[in-house]
Amino acid sequence: MLKMALRNIFRNKKRSFLTTLIVIIGIAGMTVGQGWLIGAESMFTEEGKRITGDIRITAKDFEIKEKSLDVSSNIEYITLSKKINNFSDGISGVARIKFGAAMFYGDEDEKGLGFGIEEGDYSIVGFDYFMYEGRFLDFNSQNEILVGEKLKRKLNLKLGDEVTLLTATQNGSISAFNYTVVGFYKMDNSRLNRSFYITLSDAQYLLDLGENCTEYLIFLDKPDLSDKTLQFLKDNYGDAFLIKSWDEIGINKYISAVIPIVRNIFVSILAILCAVGISNTMIMVVFERRKEIGILKSLGMETPEIRTLFCIEGGLIGLIGSFFGMLIGGGIVYYYSIIGVNLGSALENISDEINVKSIIYMSFSLKILLRSFTVGFTAAILSTLLSVNPELKKSAVENLRNE
């Protein structure tokens, strides 16, 4: 039966080639699309967690006051952090203060978004990637500041310059202190370039917060601890604090919900494209071979055997097309998983809630390759069955008629 199927495929080489080519293009596109979307999802997840942590703990009214950068919504975190660290291994937390301030240098001034951070934030925020001049904050010193690229250009700053921050404390009074610029950073195409960083202790002093912070962020070494830790925190501290996982905060909740849906729609569309291409060929093949089907029935071949013969033909086309499509698409995904895709300014100003990198690395995995191959091969079998079944339901006499 395999020999018969191969012979039938080579009856019309051009048509079989074009059908196989459609499958190759569809499966290659499906593989690249999956690699791209999963890579983008991973990037958004990683960058989202850098800003919000796996879990964020704030005051109950934090989200109401966050947009106005009102630091009166703050929490005492030291006691809380000790209890959380004792809950399980693989949990670390950092305190942050987010506030607004005007930065003055000489006769110029610019508004900026300020962050008071702990030393552990160096690797979390990824300053080794974003800093391009100077050094990181020295947490044993006072009144040092890191400045974003946009503020640097606006105020024409250089290392060693002394700037003044003017802001409002949690009580609404005016507060101003001088800080020495020790480093500059550039976050890829993000409004966060109009921001600055000082130490947590300096921010607490500037804003008159004592030992409080506006956000306490929890980072987990093992993602599978997320639900368990979140439930523990809500059960024990939900009455006193606002506790949310990263995918419940701001733009993150839309990204985490939308990208999987887009990925599934994309895969479905390309699967349908492959199925239509194969169906088109098989419908023409079945139409041309109606008499042959009738003869096979007359010779005693059972309907399931004839169906199997056609499925082998369609399956071979799907197998070959899916295999080469998987190889071509996998090669493209692997290449861009190493060098990445530079989107340049396409992502500029996408959001001030998440630092979106301009380079997205595609996700390469065996799972993606196998999914594409399976979808292509399955679509080939199903489309063949749908094409041949109507003709197989007829009697041998009806198949032999040339209508």
C-alpha positions as CSV (number, residue, x, y, z in Angstrom):
1,M,0.0,0.0,0.0
2,L,2.9,2.3,0.7
3,K,4.3,1.7,-2.8
4,M,0.8,2.5,-4.3
5,A,0.7,5.7,-2.3
6,L,4.2,6.8,-3.5
7,R,3.3,6.0,-7.1
8,N,0.1,8.1,-6.8
9,I,2.1,11.0,-5.3
10,F,4.5,11.0,-8.2
11,R,1.7,10.9,-10.8
12,N,1.5,14.6,-10.7
13,K,4.9,15.8,-9.4
14,K,4.2,19.6,-9.8
15,R,1.0,19.4,-7.8
16,S,2.5,17.3,-5.1
17,F,5.5,19.6,-4.9
18,L,3.3,22.7,-4.6
19,T,1.3,21.1,-1.9
20,T,4.4,20.1,0.0
21,L,5.8,23.6,-0.4
22,I,2.6,25.1,1.1
23,V,3.1,22.8,4.1
24,I,6.8,23.7,4.4
25,I,6.0,27.5,4.3
26,G,3.1,27.0,6.8
27,I,5.1,24.9,9.3
28,A,8.2,27.1,9.0
29,G,6.0,30.2,9.6
30,M,4.3,28.5,12.6
31,T,7.7,27.6,14.1
32,V,9.1,31.1,13.7
33,G,5.9,32.6,15.0
34,Q,5.9,30.5,18.1
35,G,9.6,31.2,18.8
36,W,8.9,34.9,18.4
37,L,5.8,35.0,20.6
38,I,7.2,32.9,23.3
39,G,10.4,34.9,23.2
40,A,8.4,38.1,23.5
41,E,6.3,36.6,26.3
42,S,9.5,35.6,28.2
43,M,10.9,39.1,27.8
44,F,7.8,40.8,29.0
45,T,7.6,38.4,32.0
46,E,11.3,38.9,32.9
47,E,11.1,42.7,32.6
48,G,7.8,42.8,34.3
49,K,9.1,41.0,37.3
50,R,12.1,43.3,37.5
51,I,9.7,46.1,38.1
52,T,7.1,44.5,40.3
53,G,8.8,41.3,41.7
54,D,7.1,37.9,41.6
55,I,4.9,39.3,44.3
56,R,4.4,42.9,45.4
57,I,3.3,44.0,48.9
58,T,2.1,47.6,49.4
59,A,-0.3,49.6,51.5
60,K,-4.0,49.1,50.8
61,D,-4.4,52.5,49.1
62,F,-1.1,52.3,47.1
63,E,-2.8,51.9,43.7
64,I,-5.0,54.9,44.3
65,K,-2.0,57.1,45.1
66,E,0.6,55.5,42.8
67,K,-0.2,57.6,39.7
68,S,0.3,60.8,41.7
69,L,3.5,59.4,43.3
70,D,2.1,60.2,46.7
71,V,4.5,58.6,49.1
72,S,2.2,58.8,52.1
73,S,1.0,55.4,51.0
74,N,3.9,53.4,52.6
75,I,4.5,50.4,54.8
76,E,6.8,49.2,57.6
77,Y,8.6,46.3,56.0
78,I,11.5,45.2,58.3
79,T,9.4,42.9,60.5
80,L,7.5,41.6,57.5
81,S,10.6,40.8,55.6
82,K,12.0,38.6,58.5
83,K,8.8,36.6,58.6
84,I,8.7,36.1,54.8
85,N,12.3,35.0,54.7
86,N,11.6,32.4,57.3
87,F,8.6,31.0,55.3
88,S,10.7,29.1,52.7
89,D,14.1,28.9,51.1
90,G,14.5,30.5,47.7
91,I,12.7,33.7,48.7
92,S,14.3,37.1,48.7
93,G,12.8,40.5,49.1
94,V,13.8,44.1,48.4
95,A,12.3,47.4,49.6
96,R,11.8,50.2,47.1
97,I,10.5,53.7,47.2
98,K,9.0,55.3,44.1
99,F,8.6,59.0,44.1
100,G,8.5,62.1,41.8
101,A,10.9,64.9,42.0
102,A,12.3,67.9,40.1
103,M,16.0,67.7,39.4
104,F,17.9,71.0,39.3
105,Y,21.4,71.7,37.8
106,G,22.6,75.2,37.2
107,D,19.7,77.2,35.6
108,E,18.0,74.1,34.3
109,D,15.4,71.8,35.8
110,E,13.6,68.6,34.7
111,K,10.9,66.4,36.3
112,G,11.9,62.8,36.8
113,L,10.8,59.5,38.3
114,G,12.9,58.6,41.4
115,F,13.6,55.2,43.0
116,G,15.1,54.5,46.3
117,I,16.7,51.1,46.2
118,E,18.6,48.5,48.3
119,E,21.9,47.1,47.3
120,G,20.3,43.8,46.1
121,D,18.6,45.7,43.3
122,Y,21.8,45.9,41.3
123,S,21.3,42.5,39.7
124,I,17.5,42.6,39.8
125,V,17.1,45.7,37.8
126,G,20.0,44.7,35.6
127,F,22.3,47.7,36.0
128,D,25.2,45.7,34.6
129,Y,23.3,45.7,31.3
130,F,21.9,49.3,31.4
131,M,24.8,51.3,32.8
132,Y,27.2,52.8,30.2
133,E,29.2,55.3,32.2
134,G,30.4,55.7,35.8
135,R,29.7,53.2,38.6
136,F,26.8,51.9,40.7
137,L,25.8,53.5,44.0
138,D,28.0,53.0,47.0
139,F,25.6,52.0,49.8
140,N,28.2,52.9,52.5
141,S,28.1,56.5,51.2
142,Q,25.4,59.2,51.2
143,N,23.9,61.5,48.6
144,E,24.9,59.6,45.4
145,I,22.7,59.4,42.4
146,L,22.4,57.4,39.1
147,V,20.8,59.4,36.3
148,G,18.9,58.2,33.2
149,E,20.0,59.1,29.7
150,K,17.2,61.5,29.0
151,L,17.8,63.5,32.2
152,K,21.5,63.5,31.5
153,R,20.9,65.1,28.0
154,K,18.3,67.5,29.2
155,L,20.4,68.9,32.0
156,N,23.8,68.4,30.2
157,L,25.2,66.4,33.1
158,K,28.6,64.7,33.5
159,L,30.1,62.5,36.2
160,G,30.8,64.4,39.4
161,D,28.2,67.1,38.9
162,E,26.0,68.0,41.9
163,V,22.3,68.1,41.3
164,T,19.5,69.1,43.6
165,L,16.3,67.0,44.1
166,L,13.2,68.9,45.1
167,T,10.2,66.9,46.2
168,A,7.4,66.6,48.7
169,T,7.6,64.4,51.8
170,Q,4.9,62.0,53.0
171,N,3.5,64.9,55.1
172,G,3.3,67.3,52.1
173,S,6.2,69.5,53.2
174,I,8.9,70.5,50.7
175,S,12.3,68.7,50.9
176,A,15.5,69.3,48.9
177,F,19.0,67.8,49.0
178,N,22.1,67.8,46.8
179,Y,23.4,64.6,45.3
180,T,26.6,63.7,43.4
181,V,26.2,62.1,40.0
182,V,28.2,58.8,40.0
183,G,26.8,57.0,37.0
184,F,24.5,57.1,33.9
185,Y,22.3,54.3,32.4
186,K,20.2,53.9,29.3
187,M,17.2,51.6,29.4
188,D,16.3,50.4,25.9
189,N,13.7,52.7,24.4
190,S,11.9,53.3,27.7
191,R,10.5,56.3,29.5
192,L,12.5,55.0,32.5
193,N,15.5,56.9,30.9
194,R,13.8,59.9,32.5
195,S,14.4,58.5,35.9
196,F,17.0,58.4,38.6
197,Y,18.1,56.1,41.5
198,I,19.4,56.9,45.0
199,T,19.9,54.6,47.9
200,L,16.9,53.5,50.0
201,S,18.3,55.2,53.1
202,D,18.8,58.5,51.2
203,A,15.2,58.3,49.8
204,Q,13.8,57.6,53.3
205,Y,15.6,60.6,54.6
206,L,14.6,62.8,51.7
207,L,10.9,61.9,52.0
208,D,10.8,61.7,55.8
209,L,9.7,58.0,55.6
210,G,11.7,56.8,58.6
211,E,12.3,53.0,57.9
212,N,9.3,52.6,55.6
213,C,9.1,51.9,51.9
214,T,6.3,52.3,49.3
215,E,6.8,48.8,47.8
216,Y,8.2,45.5,49.1
217,L,9.0,43.2,46.3
218,I,9.4,39.4,46.7
219,F,11.5,37.4,44.2
220,L,11.3,33.6,44.0
221,D,14.1,31.3,42.9
222,K,11.5,28.7,41.9
223,P,8.5,30.0,40.0
224,D,6.4,27.0,41.2
225,L,6.5,28.5,44.7
226,S,4.5,31.5,43.5
227,D,1.0,30.3,44.2
228,K,1.9,28.8,47.5
229,T,3.8,31.9,48.7
230,L,1.0,34.2,47.4
231,Q,-1.6,32.3,49.3
232,F,0.4,32.3,52.5
233,L,0.9,36.0,52.3
234,K,-2.8,36.7,51.6
235,D,-3.9,34.4,54.4
236,N,-1.6,36.0,57.0
237,Y,-1.2,39.6,55.8
238,G,-4.0,40.2,53.4
239,D,-6.0,42.3,55.9
240,A,-3.1,44.7,56.5
241,F,-1.5,45.0,53.0
242,L,-2.3,44.9,49.3
243,I,-0.7,41.7,48.0
244,K,-0.5,40.9,44.3
245,S,1.4,38.6,42.0
246,W,3.3,40.2,39.1
247,D,0.6,39.2,36.5
248,E,-2.1,41.1,38.4
249,I,-0.3,44.4,38.2
250,G,-0.6,47.1,35.6
251,I,0.2,46.2,32.0
252,N,1.5,42.8,33.1
253,K,-2.0,41.4,33.6
254,Y,-2.9,42.2,30.0
255,I,0.4,40.9,28.5
256,S,0.2,37.6,30.5
257,A,-3.4,37.1,29.3
258,V,-3.2,38.3,25.6
259,I,0.1,36.7,24.4
260,P,-1.0,33.0,24.9
261,I,-4.2,33.7,23.1
262,V,-2.4,35.4,20.2
263,R,0.0,32.4,20.0
264,N,-2.9,29.9,19.9
265,I,-4.7,31.9,17.2
266,F,-1.5,32.2,15.2
267,V,-0.9,28.4,15.3
268,S,-4.5,27.7,14.4
269,I,-4.4,30.0,11.4
270,L,-1.3,28.4,10.0
271,A,-2.7,24.9,10.7
272,I,-5.8,25.8,8.7
273,L,-3.5,27.1,5.9
274,C,-1.7,23.8,5.8
275,A,-4.9,21.9,5.9
276,V,-6.5,23.9,3.1
277,G,-3.4,23.4,0.9
278,I,-3.5,19.7,1.4
279,S,-7.3,19.5,1.1
280,N,-7.1,21.3,-2.2
281,T,-4.7,18.8,-3.6
282,M,-6.6,15.8,-2.2
283,I,-9.9,17.0,-3.5
284,M,-8.5,17.2,-7.0
285,V,-6.8,13.8,-6.6
286,V,-10.0,12.2,-5.4
287,F,-12.0,13.9,-8.2
288,E,-9.6,12.6,-10.9
289,R,-9.6,9.1,-9.4
290,R,-13.3,8.4,-8.9
291,K,-13.2,5.6,-11.4
292,E,-10.1,4.1,-9.8
293,I,-11.9,4.1,-6.4
294,G,-14.8,2.3,-8.1
295,I,-12.5,-0.2,-9.6
296,L,-10.8,-0.8,-6.3
297,K,-14.1,-1.4,-4.7
298,S,-15.1,-3.8,-7.5
299,L,-11.9,-5.8,-7.0
300,G,-12.9,-6.3,-3.4
301,M,-10.9,-3.6,-1.6
302,E,-12.7,-2.5,1.5
303,T,-13.6,1.1,2.1
304,P,-11.2,1.3,5.2
305,E,-8.3,0.1,3.0
306,I,-9.0,2.7,0.3
307,R,-9.3,5.4,3.0
308,T,-6.0,4.2,4.5
309,L,-4.3,4.4,1.0
310,F,-5.4,8.1,0.6
311,C,-4.4,8.9,4.2
312,I,-0.9,7.5,3.5
313,E,-0.6,9.7,0.5
314,G,-1.7,12.8,2.4
315,G,0.3,11.8,5.4
316,L,3.5,11.4,3.4
317,I,3.0,14.9,1.9
318,G,2.3,16.3,5.4
319,L,5.3,14.3,6.9
320,I,7.8,15.6,4.3
321,G,6.4,19.2,4.4
322,S,6.2,19.3,8.2
323,F,9.8,17.9,8.6
324,F,11.4,20.4,6.2
325,G,9.3,23.2,7.5
326,M,10.3,22.3,11.1
327,L,14.0,22.3,10.0
328,I,13.8,25.6,8.2
329,G,11.7,27.4,10.8
330,G,13.8,25.8,13.6
331,G,17.0,27.1,12.0
332,I,15.7,30.6,11.8
333,V,14.5,30.5,15.4
334,Y,17.8,29.1,16.6
335,Y,19.7,31.9,14.8
336,Y,17.6,34.7,16.3
337,S,17.6,33.1,19.7
338,I,21.3,33.8,19.8
339,I,21.6,37.2,18.1
340,G,18.1,38.5,18.8
341,V,15.8,40.7,16.8
342,N,16.5,44.4,17.2
343,L,13.3,46.4,17.0
344,G,15.0,49.7,17.3
345,S,12.6,52.5,18.1
346,A,9.5,50.4,17.5
347,L,8.9,49.8,21.2
348,E,9.8,53.4,22.3
349,N,7.4,54.8,24.9
350,I,5.3,51.6,25.0
351,S,4.9,51.9,28.7
352,D,6.4,53.6,31.8
353,E,5.4,50.5,33.9
354,I,7.7,48.0,32.3
355,N,11.2,48.4,30.9
356,V,10.8,46.8,27.4
357,K,14.1,45.9,25.8
358,S,14.5,46.7,22.1
359,I,16.1,43.3,21.4
360,I,13.9,40.3,21.6
361,Y,15.4,36.8,21.6
362,M,13.3,34.1,20.0
363,S,12.7,31.1,22.1
364,F,14.2,27.9,20.7
365,S,13.1,24.5,22.2
366,L,12.3,21.0,21.2
367,K,8.7,21.5,22.3
368,I,8.2,24.2,19.7
369,L,9.6,22.1,16.9
370,L,7.5,19.0,17.9
371,R,4.4,21.1,18.2
372,S,4.8,22.5,14.7
373,F,5.6,19.1,13.2
374,T,2.6,17.5,15.0
375,V,0.2,20.2,13.9
376,G,1.4,19.9,10.3
377,F,1.2,16.1,10.1
378,T,-2.2,16.0,11.9
379,A,-3.6,18.7,9.6
380,A,-2.5,16.6,6.6
381,I,-4.3,13.5,7.8
382,L,-7.5,15.2,8.8
383,S,-7.7,17.2,5.6
384,T,-7.2,14.1,3.6
385,L,-10.0,12.3,5.5
386,L,-12.4,15.2,4.9
387,S,-11.6,15.2,1.2
388,V,-11.9,11.5,0.5
389,N,-14.8,10.4,2.8
390,P,-17.6,11.9,0.6
391,E,-16.5,9.8,-2.4
392,L,-16.0,6.7,-0.3
393,K,-19.6,6.8,0.8
394,K,-20.8,6.2,-2.8
395,S,-21.3,2.8,-4.3
396,A,-18.8,1.3,-6.8
397,V,-21.3,2.0,-9.6
398,E,-21.6,5.6,-8.7
399,N,-17.7,6.0,-8.6
400,L,-17.4,4.4,-12.0
401,R,-19.8,6.9,-13.6
402,N,-18.0,9.8,-15.3
403,E,-20.3,12.7,-14.5
